[in-house]
Amino acid sequence: MFKVATDPFVGKLAVFRVHQGKAAGNTQVFIGHNKKSIKLGHVFHLQGKEHREADAIIAGDIGAVAKIEEIHTNDVLHDDHSLDSVHLRPLNFPTPMYGLAIIPKARGDETKISGALTKLMEEDPTFKWHTDRQTHELVINGLGELHLRLVLERLKNRGIQVDTKPPKIAYRETILVQAEGHHRHKKQTGGAGQFGEVFLRVEPLERGKGFEFANEVFGGTIPGQYIPAVEKGVRELLDIGIVAGYPVQDVKVIVYDGKHHPVDSKEVAFKSAGKFAFRDAFLKAKPVLLEPIVNMEVTIPEHNVGAITGDLSGKRGRIQATDVLPGGMAQVKAQAPLSEVMQYQSQLKSVTGGQGSFVMELSHYEPVPPQVQQHITAQYKPKAEEE
């Protein structure tokens, strides 16, 4: 299967090429290594918008089959389990990095928009969508402004109209040095109280390592049954962030000491103590914001190379190579912060008179410059105070 589409009359349509034997109607076949067979039903020859039913599609020909939800792009269909191991070589599609946040105009469209976007994503491997847990935005990603404009037009054809805006940048928080933190949670009411005290240490990890939690408590200063509560308290801050409200990554937390009370110690007490001890240590460990850096390949007329390289350098970009292409064109390869090139399509169009194009994909995360971090954290403080 090399293409999946949604036809307004026949529904899901999977287009395939026969490499061996023939594909006939009402044939039982297997998808990949699945043990359960499916029935092809009717097979079609495609001729423009017309679907002409065929008795069989022979080797070398292209055909289509309709209304089989189990079939997806790159699936291999066969009628013998001896061919279970036959797979297509994965295609290397560019990563869609140009994004828009979308908001349905009509109430009630929220429920059907996800279904429509999922169908569009299945039809187009360079289109993605997701709901950002951090910003609560519905974000669609494609290869450029024109690509997403076509996606929005296809949504409109399905009766869904949306407003768009630039999505928020997915920054991350991490630390640069080792530090220690401590918190004592003590709460006394009329009945039983709450008590838990935690000492922990945070250490930076290599970029991309995520999060690690270690228990180095000896002598039972924190009973073993309360260690998971400490970790739970720490993990509560991983998603919501500490300095600017962005997820925390590349941090190791080591709990090494604490205190408990034989009567008043409870899981809720150690969860709270772990959470605030982590916050205490994190703020002492030189916290920084990480920003996504993208690889860019910009194809432009050769006479625009100077203007483009200068413009990218002004966006904190790093030029890596410039190659001359046939037909008076050139290609500039660079790395730049995603926040600086979110709206690059319109800027490139303006500089090149519409003759330029670009693709970009996520490369890695890097610390933001101090002045940028100050601006971002200053915007977050009022929100943190409200909470």
Secondary structure, DSSP 8 states (H G I E B T S, - for coil): --EEEEETTTEEEEEEE--SSEEETT-EEEETT-SS-EE---EEEEETTEEEEESEEETT-EEEEES-TT--TT--EES-GGGTT------------EEEEEEESSTTHHHHHHHHHHHHHHH-TT-EEEE-TTT--EEEEESSHHHHHHHHHHHHHTT--EEEE------EEEESS-EEEEEEEEE--SS--EEEEEEEEEEE--TT--EEEEE---TTSS-GGGHHHHHHHHHHHHHH-SSSS--B-SEEEEEEEEE--TTT--HHHHHHHHHHHHHHHHHHS-EEEEEEEEEEEEEEEGGGHHHHHHHHHHTT-EEEEEEEEGGGEEEEEEEEEGGGSTTHHHHHHHHHTT--EEEEEEEEEEE--HHHHHHHHHHHHHHHHH-
